[in-house]
Amino acid sequence: MSEQHERAPMGTVVQDPGDGPLYVPAAGEAQLTVRAVVVGCLIGAAVAAMNLRFGLKTGWSIGGSLIAAILSFAMFSALRAVVPSLRRFTPLETNIAQTAGSAAGSMSSAAGLLSAIPALMLLGKEGKVDLHLGWVELTMWAGAVGWLGVFYAVPLRRQMVVVERLRFPTGTATANTITAMFGEGGDAVRKARWLLALALLGAVQVLLAARYPFLETLPLEAVLPVLAVPAAYGFVVLVSPLMTGAGMIIGFRVAASLVLGAVVSWGVIAPAVESAGWVADPTATMSYGVGARGWILWPGVAIMVAEALTSLALSWRTILATFTGGAAVADLADLDDTQLIPNSWWVGGLLVATLLTVGVTWLLFGIPPWMSVIAVALSSVLAAIAVRSTGETDINPTGGVGKVTQLVFGALAPGSMGVNLLMAGVSSAGASQAADMAQDLKTGWLLGASPRQQLIAQLAGVTVGVFSAVPLFLFLVPRMEGGLGGDAYPAPAAMAWKAMAEVLANGLDALPAHAPEAVLVGLVVGVVLPVLRKLTGWRWLPSGLAFGIAFIVPAFYSLAMFAGAVAFVVWERVSPRSAAALGFSVASGLIAGDGLMGVVLPLLQGAGLW
């Protein structure tokens, strides 16, 4: 890494780029610097912590690219205002910071800490698997599978980023944000201030709600007794910065799908199965073991699985283009060999990551090497599909990728739920990090950055993400209110993975009374929704994923996210310009403040300070 001269020149923003690069760097412009990597990694570690709380509550995770770009630029702008002699932060340094930040922030998801690993923990708690998942095991696992995806993305760059110029919406938005910030630096500082202010507000709300619970869940049923019945099924008012921010980001259609799913599952199906006597204890609605919650889980999972696999199948053109090259367009002059990633780097890196994955799963978990080799090979194919899907739609189908691998290993290792989940975790990790790296490479291409230097930043980010996400996960899980899978942390993604593994191991006979029929209905719904959307283009059709998630999370989460989506729609109507300029910063601030305080709060409580 090199530090450039204090007066290093800045590049030029392209005024009419079309679908080509947005920025032409100046000769000698600073890029891979220590400060850019360090700041990006630190921001990414915070995003990883935020995603743990967010993902274990909702099943989703938030990318760190835009957050890292905005905060790194704003921080160095503020420092330079105090210390004028400080060398200016450049667009290429900002790109390096967001590359490292997104890599570190994505490790909560890529390491399986929102899906495969908590699913294994839940099965272990039930005595169905016997695996030790301590700091050493999870750190080695996360490092091995996290690096796999990075090297998958490298050989796909030229075809998907340079030749076909797939859009990669998040990567393109990040590049445009970076060029806009350097054109209007004050705008970036304004966004950062809003992000930090809302983060502080979110953190304070979580802190106060820990002491005064009525600030989080408004006890309206105490004032209006008529609300006591819906409240018993989770229809209460939740004041949650995290859920409000999430609703602003996911959009109205997805949030409305959550509410519809909550009404159907908790408002209609749960009371119906209790009245029909299909659960062991009709009074224990929120119990997975004997209540309605454990019954409605199954149709919800069926909808999620069917929707994920159907959406993947409907992308057959994308899959075909992945392996046939797609329609080529005229290539632009690319970078010289000193900036490109040598084949020896990614081939050697992929070999090392493969050996690490095979070794870790064999030595620590007893999985035969041949199974891990098959998982890695399958992962490479599915990661390529995920990269193209992300490039075309901004949707990374990690859920579908994981389910495909679960189905494969349901046949290769029948009855072994631990093998099923860990091998699916390999595929999901590969898809997650490959798509994240491809987004960053798109940003870099639009800015004229060096892919070689981005790869170094990405690897640094993954490493920092491993050593931040894993300890935070192990710290957070024992301190979760209600435990993993409870009301506070329902872990919907993990529940779906766990349920899939159980069905593949034990068959439908292991389900509660009449739940197999509900699973079949859920499968039909999960297939019909994406097919109808594909055939008709009707945008108002519900999201199958969100609809299914609502069966797993308590209803108040769906209501809170819907409130956030409605608030953002109102904001857009009243002031479209400010909503467009500040919406992401406000939403990210609320999520970050809530998520980070959710990690800090147990420390304060453990020390007797709150």
N, C-alpha and C positions, 0 to 999 in steps of 0.2 A: 504494500500500500504506500502511496506517495502523497506528500503534501505539496501542492503547487505554490507558485509565487503569489504573494499577497495581492498583486495587481493582475492576476490571471484574467484574460479577457472572457467576456460572456459571448454566447452564440447568438443566433438570429432565429426569431420565430417566423415560420413560413406563413405568409398571409393567405394563400389559397392552396392548401395542401391536397385537396381532393381526398383520395384514400391513401395518400402517401405520408411520409414523415412530416411532423408538425414543427420540427426544430432542427436546425443545423448547428452542431456544437462548434465552438471556436477551437482553434488549434491549441492544444495544451490545457484545455478546460479541465478543472479538477473533477474527479469522478470517484474512484474507489479510495476514499480517505478513511482514516481511523475514526474521525468524528462522525462521519455519515453512518458507518457500520455500527458503531457503539450506540448512537442515538436511536437508529432504527431497531436494533436488538432490544434496547430497553423499552421502547414503545411497544414492540411486539410481545415482550414478556408480559406487559400490562394487558394487552389484548388477549393473550392466552389465558390469563387469570379471569378476565371478564367473560370469555367464552365458556369457561368451565361452569360458572354459575348460570349463565344464559342458556347454554346447551343442555344442561341437566334439568332445566326447568321446561324448555320448549322443544328440544330436539333439533334446533337450528344453531348455526354459529355465524359470527359476523367477520367478514374479511378485514384485514388490517391495513390494506394498501392506502386508501384515502386518509384514514386516521393518521398513519405514519407520515404521509406526504404533507398534510396540513400542519401537524404539530411540529415536525422537524423544521420545516421552513419558518414557521412562526417563531419557534424558539431561537433560531439563529438570527432572525431579523430583530428580535427584541434584544438579544445580546449585542448585536452590532450597533444598536442605537445607544447602548451604554458604553460599549468599547468600539469606537469608530475605526480603530486600526485593525480590528478583526477581519480576516479575509471573508469576502462574501460567500455565502452558501450558493452553489450553482444548481441549475436544473438537473445536471447529471448526478450530483451528490444527492439531491432530493430523490432521484430515481433509485439510487443505491439504498438510501434510508428506507424507502417504502418497500423495496425488494426484501431487505433483511427483516423489516417489520412484519410484512405479510407472511413470510416464511415462519417466523417465530410464533406469530399469533395463530396460525393455522394448525400448530402441533396439538392443540387440544382435540381437534377433530381427527387429524392424520394419525395420531397415536392410538386412536380408538378409545379415547377417554370419555367420549360421549355415547359410545355404542357397544363395541365388542367387550371392552374391559369391564364396564359396570354390569353388562349382561352376565359375564363370567362370575363376577362377585355376587350377584343375586342368586345365580345357580349354586355357587359355593355355599352361600348362607342356607340354602334349602337342602344341602347335602347331595346335590346331583352331579357336581364336579369336584375334583380334589386338586386344586392348583394353588400354589403359593404365589401371590402377586404383591411382592414387596418392592421397595425402592430399587434394588439392584435389578430384579427381573423386569420391571416396567421400564427402567431407564435403558437397559440393553435392547429390549423389544422396540421401544419408541425410536431409538437411534437407528436401528437396522431398517425398519419399515419406512421411516421418514425420509431417509436418504435414497431409497429405491425410486420413489416418484420423481425426485429431482432429476435423476439421470434418465428416466424415461422421456422427459420432456425435451431434452436437448436435441436428439435426432429429428424430432417432429417440427422444430422451429422453422427450418427453411421452407418446407412444404406449406405448413398451415399459417405461419406468420408472414413470411416474405413473399412466397409465390401466390398462394390463394388469397392472402390478406384477409383471413377471417376476422370478424369484427372484434371479438373478445371485449364485450361491452364494458366490463369493469376496468380492464387494462386500458382501453381507449379513454374512458372517463378519467382515469388517473393521470394519463398523459396530458389530456386537455386541462385538467385542474392544475397541474404543475406549470404548464406554459401560461395559464391565466394568472397564477399567483405571481409569476415573475413579471407579468405585464402590469398587474395591479397588486403590489405587495400588501397594501393596506387591507384589501379584501381578504387575503389569507389570514392576516392577524385578527380581523373581525371574526372570521369563522372559528379560529382557534379560541378566541375569548368566549364565544358562545358555547363552544364545546366544553371548555373548562368550567364555565359558570354553571351549566346544566349538570355537569358531572358533580360539582360541589353540592348542588341542590339535591341531586339523587342520593348522594352519600349521606347527607344530613337526614333526609327522609328515612332511609334505612336505619340509621343510627337511632333516631327518635322512636321509630316503630318498634325497635327491639325492647325499648323501655315502656312504651305506651302502645300496646297492640291495636287499640282502636284507631290509631292513625294509619294502619295498614288495611285492616278489614273493618269497614264501617258496620257497626251493629244495628242495622236498620230494622232487623226483625224484632229487636227489643222495643222499638218505637211503634212498629206496625206489625202486630202478631200475625197478620195474614201472610207475611213473607216468610214465616217459619218453615213452611213446607218446602217451597223452592230452595230455601237456604240449606235444608238438609241434603239436597242434591247438588250443592256447590254453587247455586245461583245467588252469590253475594257480591257486594261491591268491593273490589280489591284496588287499593291505591298503591301502584307499583311503578316506579320510574322505569324499571327494566322492561316491563310489559307494555307500557305506554310507548316507549321508544321503539320497541320491536314492532308494534302495530303501525307506527309511522313508516318504518322501512319496508315491511312486507306488502303494504298496499291494501286498498279497500277490498278487492276481490278475494284475496287470500284470507284476510281478517273476517270477512263475511262468511267465508266457507267454514272457518273455525266456529263461529257462532251458530251456524246452521247445524254443524256436526254436534255441538254441545246440546242444542235443543233436541235433536233427534236421539242422541245417546242418553244423556243425563235426564232430559225432560220427558222423554217418551219411553224409550226401551227399558231403562233402569226401573222405573216404577212398574212397568208391565211384567218384567221377569220376576220381580218381588211378589206381585199379586198372583202370578201363575204358580208360585212355589218352586221355581227353577233354581233357586239359590238356597243354601243351607240355613242362612239367617237373614230374613227380610229386613231386620232392623239394623244390620251392619252394612249399610250401603257402601261405605268407603273401604271395605275390607277386600283385598285381593283373594283371600282364602275362602271366605264364606259369604261374601256380599255381592251385590250387583256389579261392583267395580271389576271384580275378577271375571264376570260374565261378558260385559260389554267390551272388555279388552280384546276379545277374540275377533269379533267382526271389524273392529277398528284396525287391528293389525292386518287382517285380510285385505281390507281396502287399501292400506298403505303398500303392502307387498304387490298386490295386483296392479295398482296404479304405477308403481315404479317399474315393474317388469314390462308392462304394456307400453309405457312411454318409451322405454329403451327399444322395444321391438318396433314401434312406429317410427323410430329414427333410423330405419334400415338404410335409407339413402346416405345418411351421415356415416353409418357404419361401413357401407360399401365404399364410400369416397375415402374413408380412412385408409383402406388397404389397396385402393386402385389409383389414388393420387388426385382425384377430383379434377375439376376444370382448371387448367393452368392459365395464368394471365402473365402478361409481360413482367418480368422481374426487374426490380430496380437495382442499381449498382449497390452491392452489399459492402460490408466492411472488409478491411484487409485481414490477412491471416493472423496478424498479431492481436486482433480484437476478437476473432472468432474462437470458439471452443474446439480445441484439437480432438480428433476422434479418440486418441489414446486416453484423454481425460474422462470422457463419458463412458467409454467401453470399460476402462479400468475401474472407474467408480461403480458402474453397474455390477461388475464382477465382485468387487469387494462387498457391496451392499447385499448382493445375493448370498455370498458365503456367510456374511453376518446373520442374515435372516435364517438361513438353513441351520447354522450353528446354534443360534439362540433358541429357536423353536425345538431343536433336538436336545440340547444339553439341559435347558431349563424346564421344558414342558414335555419332553419325551416323545415328540412327534417325529416319525421316521423321515429322514432327509428327502426321500423320493416324493413324499406328500408336499413338503415345502417347495421343492423344485417345481412341481406342477402348479402350486399356488402362485409362485413368482412368474412362471410362464403365462398363466392365465391373467395375472395382474398386468403384465406388459401389454397384452391385447386389450383388456378392458380400460387401461389407462389411456391408450390411444383413442379409444371411443370417447372417453370422458373429456379428453382435451378437445376433440372436435366438437362435441356437444357444447362445451363451455364456450368455444370460439364462435359458434353459430347462435347460441341462445342465452349465454351467461348462466346456464343451469348445469351444474356438475352432478351427474346422476350417481352419486356415491351409494345411495340407498339401493338402487337397482343393481349396481356393481356388486355390492355385498351380498344381495339376495341370489344373484347368479352363482356366486362362489359357494354360498350355503347349499344351494341345490346340487352343485357338482359334488361337494364333499358329503352331502347326505347320502349319495350313492357310493362314494369311495370309502367313507368311514361311517357306515350306518350305526346309529346308536351312540356315537361319540360326540357329545355336545361341545366339549372343550376344543377338540380338533376343528369342528365345524365353525366355531366362532373365531378362533385364532387365524385360520386360513382365510376366512372371509375378511378378517381384519387386515391381512396382507394386501388383498385386492383393493379394499377401501382406502388404505393408506396410499397405495400407489396412485390411485385415481385422484385423491385429494391433493397430494403434493405436486403431481404432474400438472394438473389443471392450474394450481396456484403459480407454479413456475412459468407456465405458458402465458398466463395473464401478465406476469412481470416482464417476460420477454417481449410481449406485444407493446407494453409501455416503453420498454427500452428501444425497440425498433422505431417507434414513432418519435423518440427523442434523439436517435442517433447514438445510443449508448453501446458500450462494449458488452456483448453476451458473456465473454470470458469473465469480466469483472463482476457482472451480475451473478454468475454461477458461484463465485467465491462468496458474495454477499448472501446468496440464498443458503449456502451450506453453513455459513456462520449463523444465520437466523434459525435454521433447523436445529443446530447444536444448542443455541441458547434456549430455544423453545422446549427442547427435551428436558434441559436442566431447570426449567422454570415450571412447565406444565405438570410434570410428573410429581415433584414434591408438593405442589399446591393441591393437586388432586388427592394425594394420600393424606394431606392435612385436612382437606375439606370433608372428605367422605365420612370419617367417624364423628364429625361435628355437625352433620346435617340434621336439622330439626325434623323429626319424624323418620329419619333414616333414608337411605337411598331407595328410591321408588315410592316414597311417601308423598303426602300432599305438597310439601314444600319443594321437593326435588323428585318429580314423578319420572324423570328419565325416559321420555317417550321413545327415543331412538333405541335405547338399550332394551326397553320392554319389547319392541318389535323384533329385534335380533334374537332375544331370549325366546320369545314365543315361536319364532321360525325354527330355531334349533330344537325346541321341545317337540314340535309337531313332526319334524323330520326324524327325530329319534324314537318317539312313542306313538305316532299316528293320531288320528282324530279322536280315537276312543278315550284319550286322556283328558279331553275337554269336559267342562261342566255339562249338565243335562241340556239338551237341545242346542248347545252352542255350535256343534258341527253344521247344523242347518243355517245358523247365522253366519258362519264362516263362508259357506257357499254363496249366500246372498251378498256378503261383503266382497267376495271375489268378483262377482258379476258387476257390482257397482264400480269396483276399482278398474275393471276392464272397460266398461261402457263410457265412463266419464272422459278419459283421454281419447277414445275412439271418436266419440261425438264431437269433441273439440277439434280433432284433426279433420273430420269430414265436413263439419259445418262452419268452423271458425268462430263459433259463438263465444264471445269473451266473457259473458255472464255465467257460463257454466262453472260450478264450484271446482276448486282445486281438490283432487282426490287425496293428496298428501295431507293437506290441512284438515279436510273433513275427517280423515281417519285419526289424525293426531288428537282431535277434540274428544275422541272416545277414550283416550288414555289419560290426558291431563285433566285435572279438576276444571269444572265449568268456569270458575272465576278467572282462570288464566285467559280463556278464549274471550270472555267479556272485556277484560282489561286491554287486551290487544286490539279488539274491535274499537274500544273507546279511543285508543291512540290513533287508529286509522281514520276514524271520523273526525278527530281533532285536526289531523293534517289536511283532510279534504276541506274542512271549514277554513283553515288557514290559506289554502290555495285559492279559495273563492274570494276571500277578503283581500289578500295581498299576494298575488301569484309570484311577483318578483322576489319578495323576501322569502317566501316558502321555497322557491327554487334555489335561492342562494344559501339559505341557512338550514333548510330542512334536515339534511344529512348530519350537519354538525350538532343540531339540537337533539336529534334522535340518538346519535352515537354518544353524546354527552350523558344523556339519561341512562343509557345502558351501561356505559363505563362506570359512572358513579355508583350505581346500584351493584354492579358486578364486583368492583374492586372493594367496596365496603363490605360486601358479603364475605370476602376473604379476610379482611382486616378485623371485622367484628368479633369472630371467635378468639382472635388474639387478645383483644381488649377484654372480652369476657373471661377468658382464661386467666388473665393477669389481675382480675378483680377490679378493672378500671371502668366497667360499664355494666 
